[in-house]
Amino acid sequence: MAALYSCNSEIFPNIFQLLKILACLPVSTSTAERSHFCLKGRLNGLAMLSIHANMDTCSDEIIDELAAKPRRLEFII
């Protein structure tokens, strides 16, 4: 930010624009890390499905089990 404030926009217009863009960029890469974490969870689920593919499953039991788990979001109607 100090470089942005000390840069003269009339003398160095391109550098001033680059500094403004740089000031708006995020500092961390948390979104990329979050997406990799979600991908890892999905791959673990797919691996479990592949490993236990020979098991007989009843869709009603699975739906009941998933419905019993608490939800992260509460919907207000």
PyMOL Python script that loads the backbone (N, CA, C, O; Angstrom):
from pymol import cmd

cmd.read_pdbstr("""\
ATOM      1  N   MET A   1       0.817  -1.182   0.000  1.00  0.00           N
ATOM      2  CA  MET A   1       0.000   0.000   0.000  1.00  0.00           C
ATOM      3  C   MET A   1       0.866   1.252   0.000  1.00  0.00           C
ATOM      4  O   MET A   1       0.498   2.270  -0.587  1.00  0.00           O
ATOM      5  N   ALA A   2       2.007   1.174   0.654  1.00  0.00           N
ATOM      6  CA  ALA A   2       2.894   2.334   0.674  1.00  0.00           C
ATOM      7  C   ALA A   2       3.389   2.658  -0.733  1.00  0.00           C
ATOM      8  O   ALA A   2       3.503   3.826  -1.102  1.00  0.00           O
ATOM      9  N   ALA A   3       3.679   1.623  -1.514  1.00  0.00           N
ATOM     10  CA  ALA A   3       4.127   1.843  -2.889  1.00  0.00           C
ATOM     11  C   ALA A   3       3.016   2.462  -3.725  1.00  0.00           C
ATOM     12  O   ALA A   3       3.285   3.300  -4.586  1.00  0.00           O
ATOM     13  N   LEU A   4       1.785   2.066  -3.484  1.00  0.00           N
ATOM     14  CA  LEU A   4       0.654   2.634  -4.217  1.00  0.00           C
ATOM     15  C   LEU A   4       0.477   4.106  -3.888  1.00  0.00           C
ATOM     16  O   LEU A   4       0.231   4.921  -4.777  1.00  0.00           O
ATOM     17  N   TYR A   5       0.600   4.445  -2.614  1.00  0.00           N
ATOM     18  CA  TYR A   5       0.436   5.838  -2.216  1.00  0.00           C
ATOM     19  C   TYR A   5       1.581   6.728  -2.699  1.00  0.00           C
ATOM     20  O   TYR A   5       1.378   7.911  -2.972  1.00  0.00           O
ATOM     21  N   SER A   6       2.784   6.161  -2.803  1.00  0.00           N
ATOM     22  CA  SER A   6       3.925   6.984  -3.216  1.00  0.00           C
ATOM     23  C   SER A   6       4.091   7.053  -4.738  1.00  0.00           C
ATOM     24  O   SER A   6       4.865   7.873  -5.232  1.00  0.00           O
ATOM     25  N   CYS A   7       3.384   6.213  -5.479  1.00  0.00           N
ATOM     26  CA  CYS A   7       3.497   6.208  -6.938  1.00  0.00           C
ATOM     27  C   CYS A   7       2.666   7.346  -7.537  1.00  0.00           C
ATOM     28  O   CYS A   7       1.496   7.519  -7.195  1.00  0.00           O
ATOM     29  N   ASN A   8       3.275   8.105  -8.419  1.00  0.00           N
ATOM     30  CA  ASN A   8       2.599   9.202  -9.090  1.00  0.00           C
ATOM     31  C   ASN A   8       1.854   8.642 -10.304  1.00  0.00           C
ATOM     32  O   ASN A   8       2.476   8.116 -11.227  1.00  0.00           O
ATOM     33  N   SER A   9       0.524   8.755 -10.305  1.00  0.00           N
ATOM     34  CA  SER A   9      -0.271   8.161 -11.375  1.00  0.00           C
ATOM     35  C   SER A   9      -0.140   8.906 -12.702  1.00  0.00           C
ATOM     36  O   SER A   9      -0.437   8.342 -13.755  1.00  0.00           O
ATOM     37  N   GLU A  10       0.303  10.167 -12.664  1.00  0.00           N
ATOM     38  CA  GLU A  10       0.470  10.918 -13.915  1.00  0.00           C
ATOM     39  C   GLU A  10       1.777  10.580 -14.605  1.00  0.00           C
ATOM     40  O   GLU A  10       1.854  10.588 -15.834  1.00  0.00           O
ATOM     41  N   ILE A  11       2.800  10.284 -13.827  1.00  0.00           N
ATOM     42  CA  ILE A  11       4.110   9.952 -14.407  1.00  0.00           C
ATOM     43  C   ILE A  11       4.184   8.463 -14.767  1.00  0.00           C
ATOM     44  O   ILE A  11       4.709   8.101 -15.820  1.00  0.00           O
ATOM     45  N   PHE A  12       3.658   7.606 -13.888  1.00  0.00           N
ATOM     46  CA  PHE A  12       3.716   6.153 -14.090  1.00  0.00           C
ATOM     47  C   PHE A  12       2.302   5.557 -14.078  1.00  0.00           C
ATOM     48  O   PHE A  12       1.935   4.879 -13.118  1.00  0.00           O
ATOM     49  N   PRO A  13       1.506   5.798 -15.125  1.00  0.00           N
ATOM     50  CA  PRO A  13       0.118   5.314 -15.091  1.00  0.00           C
ATOM     51  C   PRO A  13       0.008   3.789 -15.119  1.00  0.00           C
ATOM     52  O   PRO A  13      -0.861   3.223 -14.455  1.00  0.00           O
ATOM     53  N   ASN A  14       0.869   3.127 -15.869  1.00  0.00           N
ATOM     54  CA  ASN A  14       0.807   1.661 -15.954  1.00  0.00           C
ATOM     55  C   ASN A  14       1.214   1.012 -14.632  1.00  0.00           C
ATOM     56  O   ASN A  14       0.572   0.067 -14.174  1.00  0.00           O
ATOM     57  N   ILE A  15       2.260   1.513 -14.035  1.00  0.00           N
ATOM     58  CA  ILE A  15       2.711   0.974 -12.750  1.00  0.00           C
ATOM     59  C   ILE A  15       1.659   1.239 -11.678  1.00  0.00           C
ATOM     60  O   ILE A  15       1.425   0.393 -10.814  1.00  0.00           O
ATOM     61  N   PHE A  16       1.028   2.400 -11.730  1.00  0.00           N
ATOM     62  CA  PHE A  16      -0.021   2.724 -10.767  1.00  0.00           C
ATOM     63  C   PHE A  16      -1.190   1.741 -10.894  1.00  0.00           C
ATOM     64  O   PHE A  16      -1.731   1.286  -9.886  1.00  0.00           O
ATOM     65  N   GLN A  17      -1.579   1.414 -12.130  1.00  0.00           N
ATOM     66  CA  GLN A  17      -2.666   0.449 -12.343  1.00  0.00           C
ATOM     67  C   GLN A  17      -2.275  -0.946 -11.845  1.00  0.00           C
ATOM     68  O   GLN A  17      -3.091  -1.647 -11.246  1.00  0.00           O
ATOM     69  N   LEU A  18      -1.027  -1.345 -12.095  1.00  0.00           N
ATOM     70  CA  LEU A  18      -0.556  -2.644 -11.614  1.00  0.00           C
ATOM     71  C   LEU A  18      -0.543  -2.706 -10.089  1.00  0.00           C
ATOM     72  O   LEU A  18      -0.894  -3.733  -9.509  1.00  0.00           O
ATOM     73  N   LEU A  19      -0.148  -1.638  -9.449  1.00  0.00           N
ATOM     74  CA  LEU A  19      -0.143  -1.600  -7.987  1.00  0.00           C
ATOM     75  C   LEU A  19      -1.566  -1.664  -7.427  1.00  0.00           C
ATOM     76  O   LEU A  19      -1.797  -2.275  -6.384  1.00  0.00           O
ATOM     77  N   LYS A  20      -2.516  -1.036  -8.118  1.00  0.00           N
ATOM     78  CA  LYS A  20      -3.912  -1.119  -7.682  1.00  0.00           C
ATOM     79  C   LYS A  20      -4.435  -2.545  -7.792  1.00  0.00           C
ATOM     80  O   LYS A  20      -5.151  -3.020  -6.910  1.00  0.00           O
ATOM     81  N   ILE A  21      -4.076  -3.228  -8.877  1.00  0.00           N
ATOM     82  CA  ILE A  21      -4.486  -4.623  -9.049  1.00  0.00           C
ATOM     83  C   ILE A  21      -3.831  -5.496  -7.985  1.00  0.00           C
ATOM     84  O   ILE A  21      -4.476  -6.370  -7.405  1.00  0.00           O
ATOM     85  N   LEU A  22      -2.559  -5.255  -7.735  1.00  0.00           N
ATOM     86  CA  LEU A  22      -1.840  -6.028  -6.732  1.00  0.00           C
ATOM     87  C   LEU A  22      -2.439  -5.840  -5.341  1.00  0.00           C
ATOM     88  O   LEU A  22      -2.458  -6.778  -4.544  1.00  0.00           O
ATOM     89  N   ALA A  23      -2.919  -4.658  -5.050  1.00  0.00           N
ATOM     90  CA  ALA A  23      -3.518  -4.392  -3.744  1.00  0.00           C
ATOM     91  C   ALA A  23      -4.840  -5.123  -3.567  1.00  0.00           C
ATOM     92  O   ALA A  23      -5.270  -5.352  -2.437  1.00  0.00           O
ATOM     93  N   CYS A  24      -5.484  -5.488  -4.656  1.00  0.00           N
ATOM     94  CA  CYS A  24      -6.783  -6.177  -4.581  1.00  0.00           C
ATOM     95  C   CYS A  24      -6.663  -7.687  -4.557  1.00  0.00           C
ATOM     96  O   CYS A  24      -7.641  -8.368  -4.248  1.00  0.00           O
ATOM     97  N   LEU A  25      -5.499  -8.237  -4.872  1.00  0.00           N
ATOM     98  CA  LEU A  25      -5.338  -9.689  -4.925  1.00  0.00           C
ATOM     99  C   LEU A  25      -5.380 -10.278  -3.518  1.00  0.00           C
ATOM    100  O   LEU A  25      -4.906  -9.645  -2.575  1.00  0.00           O
ATOM    101  N   PRO A  26      -5.943 -11.484  -3.358  1.00  0.00           N
ATOM    102  CA  PRO A  26      -5.964 -12.106  -2.030  1.00  0.00           C
ATOM    103  C   PRO A  26      -4.564 -12.516  -1.596  1.00  0.00           C
ATOM    104  O   PRO A  26      -3.711 -12.841  -2.421  1.00  0.00           O
ATOM    105  N   VAL A  27      -4.352 -12.494  -0.320  1.00  0.00           N
ATOM    106  CA  VAL A  27      -3.038 -12.804   0.219  1.00  0.00           C
ATOM    107  C   VAL A  27      -2.839 -14.311   0.349  1.00  0.00           C
ATOM    108  O   VAL A  27      -1.727 -14.804   0.160  1.00  0.00           O
ATOM    109  N   SER A  28      -3.884 -15.037   0.665  1.00  0.00           N
ATOM    110  CA  SER A  28      -3.748 -16.473   0.882  1.00  0.00           C
ATOM    111  C   SER A  28      -4.371 -17.253  -0.268  1.00  0.00           C
ATOM    112  O   SER A  28      -5.023 -16.695  -1.151  1.00  0.00           O
ATOM    113  N   THR A  29      -4.146 -18.562  -0.225  1.00  0.00           N
ATOM    114  CA  THR A  29      -4.695 -19.457  -1.241  1.00  0.00           C
ATOM    115  C   THR A  29      -5.701 -20.411  -0.610  1.00  0.00           C
ATOM    116  O   THR A  29      -5.720 -21.598  -0.935  1.00  0.00           O
ATOM    117  N   SER A  30      -6.522 -19.907   0.273  1.00  0.00           N
ATOM    118  CA  SER A  30      -7.443 -20.779   1.007  1.00  0.00           C
ATOM    119  C   SER A  30      -8.499 -21.400   0.093  1.00  0.00           C
ATOM    120  O   SER A  30      -8.935 -22.523   0.348  1.00  0.00           O
ATOM    121  N   THR A  31      -8.921 -20.705  -0.956  1.00  0.00           N
ATOM    122  CA  THR A  31      -9.934 -21.290  -1.839  1.00  0.00           C
ATOM    123  C   THR A  31      -9.378 -22.505  -2.574  1.00  0.00           C
ATOM    124  O   THR A  31     -10.086 -23.496  -2.755  1.00  0.00           O
ATOM    125  N   ALA A  32      -8.126 -22.440  -2.996  1.00  0.00           N
ATOM    126  CA  ALA A  32      -7.521 -23.592  -3.672  1.00  0.00           C
ATOM    127  C   ALA A  32      -7.366 -24.755  -2.696  1.00  0.00           C
ATOM    128  O   ALA A  32      -7.617 -25.906  -3.054  1.00  0.00           O
ATOM    129  N   GLU A  33      -6.956 -24.460  -1.470  1.00  0.00           N
ATOM    130  CA  GLU A  33      -6.813 -25.516  -0.478  1.00  0.00           C
ATOM    131  C   GLU A  33      -8.159 -26.128  -0.134  1.00  0.00           C
ATOM    132  O   GLU A  33      -8.260 -27.339   0.065  1.00  0.00           O
ATOM    133  N   ARG A  34      -9.193 -25.302  -0.064  1.00  0.00           N
ATOM    134  CA  ARG A  34     -10.525 -25.800   0.242  1.00  0.00           C
ATOM    135  C   ARG A  34     -11.031 -26.718  -0.864  1.00  0.00           C
ATOM    136  O   ARG A  34     -11.654 -27.742  -0.583  1.00  0.00           O
ATOM    137  N   SER A  35     -10.768 -26.360  -2.113  1.00  0.00           N
ATOM    138  CA  SER A  35     -11.227 -27.200  -3.220  1.00  0.00           C
ATOM    139  C   SER A  35     -10.490 -28.534  -3.251  1.00  0.00           C
ATOM    140  O   SER A  35     -11.085 -29.560  -3.581  1.00  0.00           O
ATOM    141  N   HIS A  36      -9.192 -28.531  -2.908  1.00  0.00           N
ATOM    142  CA  HIS A  36      -8.449 -29.789  -2.852  1.00  0.00           C
ATOM    143  C   HIS A  36      -8.969 -30.671  -1.723  1.00  0.00           C
ATOM    144  O   HIS A  36      -9.026 -31.892  -1.869  1.00  0.00           O
ATOM    145  N   PHE A  37      -9.350 -30.066  -0.597  1.00  0.00           N
ATOM    146  CA  PHE A  37      -9.889 -30.822   0.522  1.00  0.00           C
ATOM    147  C   PHE A  37     -11.210 -31.485   0.132  1.00  0.00           C
ATOM    148  O   PHE A  37     -11.445 -32.646   0.467  1.00  0.00           O
ATOM    149  N   CYS A  38     -12.071 -30.750  -0.573  1.00  0.00           N
ATOM    150  CA  CYS A  38     -13.349 -31.318  -1.021  1.00  0.00           C
ATOM    151  C   CYS A  38     -13.124 -32.434  -2.028  1.00  0.00           C
ATOM    152  O   CYS A  38     -13.821 -33.448  -2.002  1.00  0.00           O
ATOM    153  N   LEU A  39     -12.156 -32.251  -2.911  1.00  0.00           N
ATOM    154  CA  LEU A  39     -11.851 -33.281  -3.893  1.00  0.00           C
ATOM    155  C   LEU A  39     -11.364 -34.547  -3.206  1.00  0.00           C
ATOM    156  O   LEU A  39     -11.726 -35.654  -3.604  1.00  0.00           O
ATOM    157  N   LYS A  40     -10.537 -34.383  -2.166  1.00  0.00           N
ATOM    158  CA  LYS A  40     -10.039 -35.538  -1.421  1.00  0.00           C
ATOM    159  C   LYS A  40     -11.196 -36.294  -0.785  1.00  0.00           C
ATOM    160  O   LYS A  40     -11.207 -37.525  -0.798  1.00  0.00           O
ATOM    161  N   GLY A  41     -12.174 -35.575  -0.227  1.00  0.00           N
ATOM    162  CA  GLY A  41     -13.338 -36.227   0.373  1.00  0.00           C
ATOM    163  C   GLY A  41     -14.155 -36.983  -0.641  1.00  0.00           C
ATOM    164  O   GLY A  41     -14.621 -38.089  -0.367  1.00  0.00           O
ATOM    165  N   ARG A  42     -14.335 -36.403  -1.809  1.00  0.00           N
ATOM    166  CA  ARG A  42     -15.094 -37.097  -2.850  1.00  0.00           C
ATOM    167  C   ARG A  42     -14.357 -38.339  -3.329  1.00  0.00           C
ATOM    168  O   ARG A  42     -14.973 -39.379  -3.561  1.00  0.00           O
ATOM    169  N   LEU A  43     -13.039 -38.236  -3.478  1.00  0.00           N
ATOM    170  CA  LEU A  43     -12.262 -39.392  -3.922  1.00  0.00           C
ATOM    171  C   LEU A  43     -12.296 -40.496  -2.877  1.00  0.00           C
ATOM    172  O   LEU A  43     -12.331 -41.675  -3.230  1.00  0.00           O
ATOM    173  N   ASN A  44     -12.288 -40.131  -1.577  1.00  0.00           N
ATOM    174  CA  ASN A  44     -12.393 -41.141  -0.533  1.00  0.00           C
ATOM    175  C   ASN A  44     -13.738 -41.848  -0.611  1.00  0.00           C
ATOM    176  O   ASN A  44     -13.810 -43.067  -0.452  1.00  0.00           O
ATOM    177  N   GLY A  45     -14.804 -41.092  -0.855  1.00  0.00           N
ATOM    178  CA  GLY A  45     -16.122 -41.695  -0.989  1.00  0.00           C
ATOM    179  C   GLY A  45     -16.208 -42.626  -2.184  1.00  0.00           C
ATOM    180  O   GLY A  45     -16.795 -43.704  -2.092  1.00  0.00           O
ATOM    181  N   LEU A  46     -15.630 -42.219  -3.301  1.00  0.00           N
ATOM    182  CA  LEU A  46     -15.633 -43.075  -4.491  1.00  0.00           C
ATOM    183  C   LEU A  46     -14.802 -44.336  -4.275  1.00  0.00           C
ATOM    184  O   LEU A  46     -15.155 -45.409  -4.765  1.00  0.00           O
ATOM    185  N   ALA A  47     -13.697 -44.203  -3.540  1.00  0.00           N
ATOM    186  CA  ALA A  47     -12.880 -45.373  -3.243  1.00  0.00           C
ATOM    187  C   ALA A  47     -13.648 -46.354  -2.365  1.00  0.00           C
ATOM    188  O   ALA A  47     -13.572 -47.564  -2.578  1.00  0.00           O
ATOM    189  N   MET A  48     -14.391 -45.843  -1.376  1.00  0.00           N
ATOM    190  CA  MET A  48     -15.183 -46.717  -0.514  1.00  0.00           C
ATOM    191  C   MET A  48     -16.275 -47.432  -1.321  1.00  0.00           C
ATOM    192  O   MET A  48     -16.540 -48.613  -1.098  1.00  0.00           O
ATOM    193  N   LEU A  49     -16.905 -46.714  -2.255  1.00  0.00           N
ATOM    194  CA  LEU A  49     -17.911 -47.354  -3.101  1.00  0.00           C
ATOM    195  C   LEU A  49     -17.300 -48.459  -3.947  1.00  0.00           C
ATOM    196  O   LEU A  49     -17.915 -49.507  -4.143  1.00  0.00           O
ATOM    197  N   SER A  50     -16.101 -48.230  -4.446  1.00  0.00           N
ATOM    198  CA  SER A  50     -15.437 -49.224  -5.279  1.00  0.00           C
ATOM    199  C   SER A  50     -15.011 -50.439  -4.454  1.00  0.00           C
ATOM    200  O   SER A  50     -15.123 -51.576  -4.912  1.00  0.00           O
ATOM    201  N   ILE A  51     -14.526 -50.195  -3.244  1.00  0.00           N
ATOM    202  CA  ILE A  51     -14.061 -51.292  -2.390  1.00  0.00           C
ATOM    203  C   ILE A  51     -15.227 -52.174  -1.972  1.00  0.00           C
ATOM    204  O   ILE A  51     -15.114 -53.400  -1.972  1.00  0.00           O
ATOM    205  N   HIS A  52     -16.352 -51.553  -1.616  1.00  0.00           N
ATOM    206  CA  HIS A  52     -17.502 -52.298  -1.114  1.00  0.00           C
ATOM    207  C   HIS A  52     -18.575 -52.482  -2.190  1.00  0.00           C
ATOM    208  O   HIS A  52     -19.766 -52.505  -1.877  1.00  0.00           O
ATOM    209  N   ALA A  53     -18.170 -52.612  -3.436  1.00  0.00           N
ATOM    210  CA  ALA A  53     -19.125 -52.737  -4.542  1.00  0.00           C
ATOM    211  C   ALA A  53     -19.898 -54.044  -4.483  1.00  0.00           C
ATOM    212  O   ALA A  53     -21.008 -54.116  -5.011  1.00  0.00           O
ATOM    213  N   ASN A  54     -19.348 -55.083  -3.856  1.00  0.00           N
ATOM    214  CA  ASN A  54     -20.014 -56.377  -3.826  1.00  0.00           C
ATOM    215  C   ASN A  54     -21.036 -56.496  -2.692  1.00  0.00           C
ATOM    216  O   ASN A  54     -21.694 -57.530  -2.580  1.00  0.00           O
ATOM    217  N   MET A  55     -21.187 -55.480  -1.856  1.00  0.00           N
ATOM    218  CA  MET A  55     -22.150 -55.527  -0.755  1.00  0.00           C
ATOM    219  C   MET A  55     -23.549 -55.195  -1.272  1.00  0.00           C
ATOM    220  O   MET A  55     -23.722 -54.337  -2.137  1.00  0.00           O
ATOM    221  N   ASP A  56     -24.537 -55.892  -0.723  1.00  0.00           N
ATOM    222  CA  ASP A  56     -25.922 -55.590  -1.052  1.00  0.00           C
ATOM    223  C   ASP A  56     -26.379 -54.399  -0.221  1.00  0.00           C
ATOM    224  O   ASP A  56     -26.218 -54.385   0.999  1.00  0.00           O
ATOM    225  N   THR A  57     -26.946 -53.405  -0.886  1.00  0.00           N
ATOM    226  CA  THR A  57     -27.419 -52.219  -0.176  1.00  0.00           C
ATOM    227  C   THR A  57     -28.873 -51.968  -0.516  1.00  0.00           C
ATOM    228  O   THR A  57     -29.336 -52.260  -1.619  1.00  0.00           O
ATOM    229  N   CYS A  58     -29.572 -51.427   0.447  1.00  0.00           N
ATOM    230  CA  CYS A  58     -30.963 -51.062   0.256  1.00  0.00           C
ATOM    231  C   CYS A  58     -31.030 -49.540   0.261  1.00  0.00           C
ATOM    232  O   CYS A  58     -30.597 -48.906   1.223  1.00  0.00           O
ATOM    233  N   SER A  59     -31.562 -48.954  -0.791  1.00  0.00           N
ATOM    234  CA  SER A  59     -31.575 -47.502  -0.893  1.00  0.00           C
ATOM    235  C   SER A  59     -32.411 -46.852   0.210  1.00  0.00           C
ATOM    236  O   SER A  59     -32.102 -45.739   0.637  1.00  0.00           O
ATOM    237  N   ASP A  60     -33.467 -47.530   0.680  1.00  0.00           N
ATOM    238  CA  ASP A  60     -34.279 -46.960   1.756  1.00  0.00           C
ATOM    239  C   ASP A  60     -33.488 -46.830   3.048  1.00  0.00           C
ATOM    240  O   ASP A  60     -33.636 -45.839   3.764  1.00  0.00           O
ATOM    241  N   GLU A  61     -32.645 -47.819   3.359  1.00  0.00           N
ATOM    242  CA  GLU A  61     -31.819 -47.752   4.570  1.00  0.00           C
ATOM    243  C   GLU A  61     -30.808 -46.616   4.476  1.00  0.00           C
ATOM    244  O   GLU A  61     -30.563 -45.919   5.460  1.00  0.00           O
ATOM    245  N   ILE A  62     -30.230 -46.431   3.313  1.00  0.00           N
ATOM    246  CA  ILE A  62     -29.247 -45.362   3.123  1.00  0.00           C
ATOM    247  C   ILE A  62     -29.910 -44.001   3.260  1.00  0.00           C
ATOM    248  O   ILE A  62     -29.356 -43.103   3.895  1.00  0.00           O
ATOM    249  N   ILE A  63     -31.077 -43.840   2.681  1.00  0.00           N
ATOM    250  CA  ILE A  63     -31.792 -42.565   2.774  1.00  0.00           C
ATOM    251  C   ILE A  63     -32.180 -42.278   4.214  1.00  0.00           C
ATOM    252  O   ILE A  63     -32.066 -41.138   4.664  1.00  0.00           O
ATOM    253  N   ASP A  64     -32.635 -43.289   4.948  1.00  0.00           N
ATOM    254  CA  ASP A  64     -32.989 -43.098   6.361  1.00  0.00           C
ATOM    255  C   ASP A  64     -31.779 -42.704   7.195  1.00  0.00           C
ATOM    256  O   ASP A  64     -31.876 -41.853   8.079  1.00  0.00           O
ATOM    257  N   GLU A  65     -30.639 -43.328   6.911  1.00  0.00           N
ATOM    258  CA  GLU A  65     -29.426 -43.009   7.669  1.00  0.00           C
ATOM    259  C   GLU A  65     -28.956 -41.578   7.383  1.00  0.00           C
ATOM    260  O   GLU A  65     -28.558 -40.857   8.298  1.00  0.00           O
ATOM    261  N   LEU A  66     -29.005 -41.177   6.120  1.00  0.00           N
ATOM    262  CA  LEU A  66     -28.593 -39.819   5.779  1.00  0.00           C
ATOM    263  C   LEU A  66     -29.576 -38.780   6.320  1.00  0.00           C
ATOM    264  O   LEU A  66     -29.167 -37.680   6.693  1.00  0.00           O
ATOM    265  N   ALA A  67     -30.849 -39.112   6.365  1.00  0.00           N
ATOM    266  CA  ALA A  67     -31.855 -38.182   6.879  1.00  0.00           C
ATOM    267  C   ALA A  67     -31.714 -37.989   8.378  1.00  0.00           C
ATOM    268  O   ALA A  67     -32.105 -36.945   8.900  1.00  0.00           O
ATOM    269  N   ALA A  68     -31.164 -38.971   9.084  1.00  0.00           N
ATOM    270  CA  ALA A  68     -31.013 -38.871  10.534  1.00  0.00           C
ATOM    271  C   ALA A  68     -29.838 -37.983  10.929  1.00  0.00           C
ATOM    272  O   ALA A  68     -29.786 -37.514  12.066  1.00  0.00           O
ATOM    273  N   LYS A  69     -28.909 -37.742  10.033  1.00  0.00           N
ATOM    274  CA  LYS A  69     -27.749 -36.901  10.349  1.00  0.00           C
ATOM    275  C   LYS A  69     -28.173 -35.441  10.420  1.00  0.00           C
ATOM    276  O   LYS A  69     -29.052 -35.015   9.671  1.00  0.00           O
ATOM    277  N   PRO A  70     -27.548 -34.661  11.325  1.00  0.00           N
ATOM    278  CA  PRO A  70     -27.900 -33.230  11.396  1.00  0.00           C
ATOM    279  C   PRO A  70     -27.406 -32.491  10.159  1.00  0.00           C
ATOM    280  O   PRO A  70     -26.360 -32.821   9.599  1.00  0.00           O
ATOM    281  N   ARG A  71     -28.164 -31.500   9.746  1.00  0.00           N
ATOM    282  CA  ARG A  71     -27.809 -30.711   8.566  1.00  0.00           C
ATOM    283  C   ARG A  71     -26.957 -29.524   8.981  1.00  0.00           C
ATOM    284  O   ARG A  71     -27.066 -29.021  10.099  1.00  0.00           O
ATOM    285  N   ARG A  72     -26.112 -29.088   8.065  1.00  0.00           N
ATOM    286  CA  ARG A  72     -25.295 -27.906   8.332  1.00  0.00           C
ATOM    287  C   ARG A  72     -26.094 -26.627   8.169  1.00  0.00           C
ATOM    288  O   ARG A  72     -25.813 -25.631   8.836  1.00  0.00           O
ATOM    289  N   LEU A  73     -27.081 -26.641   7.293  1.00  0.00           N
ATOM    290  CA  LEU A  73     -27.889 -25.453   7.043  1.00  0.00           C
ATOM    291  C   LEU A  73     -29.332 -25.707   7.460  1.00  0.00           C
ATOM    292  O   LEU A  73     -29.907 -26.750   7.152  1.00  0.00           O
ATOM    293  N   GLU A  74     -29.885 -24.770   8.140  1.00  0.00           N
ATOM    294  CA  GLU A  74     -31.298 -24.871   8.501  1.00  0.00           C
ATOM    295  C   GLU A  74     -32.087 -24.029   7.501  1.00  0.00           C
ATOM    296  O   GLU A  74     -31.805 -22.844   7.322  1.00  0.00           O
ATOM    297  N   PHE A  75     -33.060 -24.632   6.862  1.00  0.00           N
ATOM    298  CA  PHE A  75     -33.892 -23.912   5.916  1.00  0.00           C
ATOM    299  C   PHE A  75     -35.100 -23.353   6.635  1.00  0.00           C
ATOM    300  O   PHE A  75     -35.804 -24.070   7.346  1.00  0.00           O
ATOM    301  N   ILE A  76     -35.335 -22.072   6.445  1.00  0.00           N
ATOM    302  CA  ILE A  76     -36.476 -21.403   7.064  1.00  0.00           C
ATOM    303  C   ILE A  76     -37.497 -21.138   5.967  1.00  0.00           C
ATOM    304  O   ILE A  76     -37.202 -20.481   4.969  1.00  0.00           O
ATOM    305  N   ILE A  77     -38.681 -21.650   6.166  1.00  0.00           N
ATOM    306  CA  ILE A  77     -39.737 -21.464   5.161  1.00  0.00           C
ATOM    307  C   ILE A  77     -40.740 -20.475   5.682  1.00  0.00           C
ATOM    308  O   ILE A  77     -41.716 -20.167   4.998  1.00  0.00           O
TER     309      ILE A  77
END
""", "prot")
cmd.dss("prot")
cmd.show_as("cartoon", "prot")
cmd.util.cbc("prot")
cmd.orient("prot")
